[in-house]
Amino acid sequence: MRALTESEARVIAALLSSTAVRERERLARMRVPRSTYHAARKRAYSEGWLKDRYIPDPSRFGLPIATFLLARPYADRWEELLAEWGAQPTNVVSWGSPQFALGVFFHKGTDEADRMIARFADRHFASSTASLVANLHEPSVPVFFDYEGLWSHLTDVEGTIGYPHGLGGTPAAEPESLAASRHHRWAATELAQRPFEAAAQGRPDHLVGPLGLPFSQQKLIRQGWISHRVLLEPSQLPAFRGRQADQVLFIYGELKAGARPEQLFAVLTRECRVYPFLYVSQSGRLLIGGLGGIPATPPPGAPAGESRRPVMATLQQALRGIEIVQESAASLTIATDHRYDRLLPRGG
C-alpha cells in the first residue's frame, strides 16, 4: 500500500471538517490546486478512506436516549453478539472482534434502554459489559465519531474547523421547537437514506454530499435537525509520513469526586494533544474512543518535538476503575456501519 501524498492528507483533513464552507474557502485553506482537490477527493472515496453519512439529532425525532455498550465477549460468542446487536432496529453502530465489541443504540426512554441491556446480559455473550445510557437533551456526547481533530494532528494541519461535532444537546424544555413535523421527518428520512440509495444506484460515493440538495433538506441541515458528516475508515487508510492511526482503542472509567468531563476533555486536547473521536459522559461515567498507531521516526538531526502532558497520568487524575481495550482496525468486523437510516425508515 502506497503512502498518502501531502495533498491527499490536506484534502482529507478539509473533508473531515464536514462544514458547509464555500469551495473557494476550502481550497484556500488546503493550499492545493482545484484539479488536485477534485482528484484527491474522488480517490479518497473510491479507495474507501472516507464515507458520508447524514446523522439526525435523535432527540428531535423521539429518541432522546443513546446507549453505548462496550463488551469483552467470549471468544466463541463475539460473532453471535454482533449478530444479535445488529438485529436490533435501534442499533446504528456495532463493531467487534474477539477482543471487544462496541454497540450504539437509540431509545425512546431509559426504561427501554435498561430492558435491552438486561436482555443481552441474560444471554451471556460477554464476560463483562460496560454500559452508558446518555440523555441527548444534555451535552452528554460532545464528540460523536468526529475524526478531524486527530487527523489534523497526525498530518500537522494547522487547527480544526468543525471539531468537535457532538450529538444532541438540545434542551428538552422547548417541546414546541422539538416537535418534528411530517415534512421534517420526510426530509430527514430522505437524507438518512441518501448514502445507501446512492450505493444501490451505483452513484459515486464522493457525490453523496449536500451539494445540490433540495432547499427543504438544506434548511434541515442548517437548523441542526440532521448533520452531514464525513467519517474516516482507518482500516483502509495508507500511512502518511510514516504515521498511521490504525489501532482503535476505547477507555472507560468513573469520574473521581470533583472531576468534570469537560475539564478533562480540555486537558486532553490542549495539553496532551489527544483528540478523541468519541467522548460520552453520563451519571459520573465516561467512555472515550481514540485512534493510535505507529509514530513517525524523525530524520537524523531533526529538532525534538514539543513536550506534551502524559495521557495516562492525566486520565488517572480524573478517573478510577479505568478499563482499556484495543484492536487493529483491520481486525474489526463492522456489523452495523453507521446505519442512521434505521432511525428514520420510510413509512415510519
Solvent accessible surface area in square Angstrom, and as a share of the most:
residue,aa,sasa,rsa
1,M,176,0.78
2,R,117,0.43
3,A,58,0.45
4,L,10,0.05
5,T,69,0.40
6,E,78,0.35
7,S,32,0.21
8,E,5,0.02
9,A,1,0.00
10,R,45,0.17
11,V,1,0.00
12,I,1,0.01
13,A,5,0.04
14,A,2,0.02
15,L,12,0.06
16,L,3,0.01
17,S,0,0.00
18,S,19,0.12
19,T,33,0.19
20,A,107,0.83
21,V,47,0.27
22,R,184,0.67
23,E,62,0.28
24,R,195,0.71
25,E,94,0.42
26,R,31,0.11
27,L,21,0.10
28,A,74,0.57
29,R,76,0.28
30,M,4,0.02
31,R,159,0.58
32,V,16,0.09
33,P,87,0.55
34,R,130,0.47
35,S,83,0.54
36,T,43,0.25
37,Y,10,0.04
38,H,74,0.33
39,A,48,0.37
40,A,3,0.02
41,R,46,0.17
42,K,116,0.49
43,R,88,0.32
44,A,1,0.01
45,Y,11,0.04
46,S,86,0.55
47,E,94,0.42
48,G,28,0.27
49,W,10,0.03
50,L,6,0.03
51,K,36,0.15
52,D,9,0.05
53,R,24,0.09
54,Y,2,0.01
55,I,6,0.03
56,P,2,0.01
57,D,13,0.06
58,P,1,0.01
59,S,8,0.05
60,R,38,0.14
61,F,14,0.06
62,G,46,0.44
63,L,23,0.11
64,P,24,0.15
65,I,11,0.05
66,A,0,0.00
67,T,0,0.00
68,F,2,0.01
69,L,2,0.01
70,L,14,0.07
71,A,1,0.01
72,R,92,0.34
73,P,11,0.07
74,Y,96,0.37
75,A,82,0.64
76,D,124,0.64
77,R,57,0.21
78,W,36,0.13
79,E,116,0.52
80,E,71,0.32
81,L,4,0.02
82,L,5,0.02
83,A,67,0.52
84,E,48,0.22
85,W,2,0.01
86,G,15,0.14
87,A,75,0.58
88,Q,35,0.16
89,P,96,0.61
90,T,30,0.18
91,N,0,0.00
92,V,0,0.00
93,V,0,0.00
94,S,0,0.00
95,W,20,0.07
96,G,0,0.00
97,S,0,0.00
98,P,64,0.40
99,Q,103,0.46
100,F,0,0.00
101,A,0,0.00
102,L,0,0.00
103,G,0,0.00
104,V,0,0.00
105,F,0,0.00
106,F,0,0.00
107,H,4,0.02
108,K,147,0.62
109,G,24,0.23
110,T,70,0.40
111,D,98,0.51
112,E,50,0.22
113,A,0,0.00
114,D,77,0.40
115,R,147,0.54
116,M,7,0.03
117,I,39,0.20
118,A,53,0.41
119,R,114,0.41
120,F,17,0.07
121,A,65,0.50
122,D,105,0.54
123,R,96,0.35
124,H,124,0.55
125,F,4,0.02
126,A,21,0.16
127,S,76,0.49
128,S,52,0.33
129,T,69,0.40
130,A,16,0.13
131,S,22,0.14
132,L,1,0.01
133,V,28,0.16
134,A,0,0.00
135,N,43,0.22
136,L,0,0.00
137,H,40,0.18
138,E,76,0.34
139,P,117,0.74
140,S,5,0.04
141,V,2,0.01
142,P,49,0.31
143,V,0,0.00
144,F,0,0.00
145,F,0,0.00
146,D,2,0.01
147,Y,7,0.03
148,E,1,0.00
149,G,1,0.01
150,L,17,0.08
151,W,2,0.01
152,S,4,0.03
153,H,75,0.34
154,L,28,0.14
155,T,5,0.03
156,D,79,0.41
157,V,19,0.11
158,E,144,0.65
159,G,52,0.50
160,T,56,0.32
161,I,67,0.34
162,G,17,0.16
163,Y,28,0.11
164,P,60,0.38
165,H,41,0.18
166,G,37,0.36
167,L,12,0.06
168,G,31,0.30
169,G,33,0.32
170,T,20,0.12
171,P,70,0.44
172,A,57,0.44
173,A,89,0.69
174,E,89,0.40
175,P,92,0.58
176,E,163,0.73
177,S,59,0.38
178,L,19,0.09
179,A,68,0.52
180,A,32,0.25
181,S,55,0.35
182,R,222,0.81
183,H,107,0.48
184,H,47,0.21
185,R,81,0.29
186,W,120,0.42
187,A,1,0.01
188,A,0,0.00
189,T,9,0.05
190,E,42,0.19
191,L,0,0.00
192,A,2,0.01
193,Q,27,0.12
194,R,48,0.17
195,P,12,0.08
196,F,41,0.17
197,E,52,0.23
198,A,0,0.00
199,A,68,0.53
200,A,91,0.71
201,Q,122,0.54
202,G,62,0.59
203,R,77,0.28
204,P,64,0.40
205,D,72,0.37
206,H,27,0.12
207,L,88,0.44
208,V,4,0.02
209,G,13,0.12
210,P,45,0.28
211,L,166,0.83
212,G,71,0.68
213,L,8,0.04
214,P,71,0.45
215,F,142,0.59
216,S,31,0.20
217,Q,14,0.06
218,Q,60,0.27
219,K,89,0.38
220,L,4,0.02
221,I,40,0.20
222,R,147,0.54
223,Q,83,0.37
224,G,35,0.34
225,W,13,0.04
226,I,1,0.00
227,S,43,0.28
228,H,26,0.12
229,R,7,0.03
230,V,7,0.04
231,L,0,0.00
232,L,5,0.02
233,E,34,0.15
234,P,14,0.09
235,S,34,0.22
236,Q,86,0.38
237,L,14,0.07
238,P,7,0.05
239,A,25,0.20
240,F,4,0.02
241,R,113,0.41
242,G,49,0.47
243,R,52,0.19
244,Q,49,0.22
245,A,16,0.12
246,D,35,0.18
247,Q,50,0.22
248,V,3,0.02
249,L,39,0.19
250,F,0,0.00
251,I,14,0.07
252,Y,22,0.08
253,G,1,0.01
254,E,75,0.34
255,L,22,0.11
256,K,76,0.32
257,A,107,0.83
258,G,74,0.71
259,A,28,0.22
260,R,126,0.46
261,P,32,0.20
262,E,88,0.40
263,Q,93,0.42
264,L,8,0.04
265,F,31,0.13
266,A,26,0.20
267,V,33,0.19
268,L,3,0.01
269,T,18,0.10
270,R,192,0.70
271,E,82,0.37
272,C,0,0.00
273,R,61,0.22
274,V,43,0.25
275,Y,48,0.18
276,P,1,0.00
277,F,1,0.00
278,L,0,0.00
279,Y,2,0.01
280,V,0,0.00
281,S,17,0.11
282,Q,34,0.15
283,S,90,0.58
284,G,37,0.35
285,R,75,0.27
286,L,0,0.00
287,L,3,0.01
288,I,8,0.04
289,G,0,0.00
290,G,10,0.10
291,L,28,0.14
292,G,23,0.22
293,G,39,0.38
294,I,112,0.57
295,P,106,0.67
296,A,34,0.26
297,T,125,0.72
298,P,92,0.58
299,P,92,0.58
300,P,139,0.88
301,G,86,0.83
302,A,41,0.32
303,P,125,0.79
304,A,103,0.80
305,G,71,0.68
306,E,147,0.66
307,S,107,0.69
308,R,123,0.45
309,R,78,0.29
310,P,87,0.55
311,V,44,0.25
312,M,80,0.36
313,A,44,0.34
314,T,4,0.02
315,L,1,0.01
316,Q,97,0.43
317,Q,120,0.53
318,A,11,0.09
319,L,3,0.02
320,R,125,0.46
321,G,62,0.60
322,I,49,0.25
323,E,70,0.31
324,I,69,0.35
325,V,10,0.06
326,Q,91,0.40
327,E,26,0.12
328,S,30,0.20
329,A,8,0.06
330,A,83,0.64
331,S,61,0.40
332,L,19,0.10
333,T,60,0.35
334,I,69,0.35
335,A,53,0.41
336,T,2,0.01
337,D,43,0.22
338,H,2,0.01
339,R,82,0.30
340,Y,3,0.01
341,D,11,0.06
342,R,84,0.31
343,L,17,0.08
344,L,2,0.01
345,P,66,0.42
346,R,121,0.44
347,G,92,0.89
348,G,75,0.72
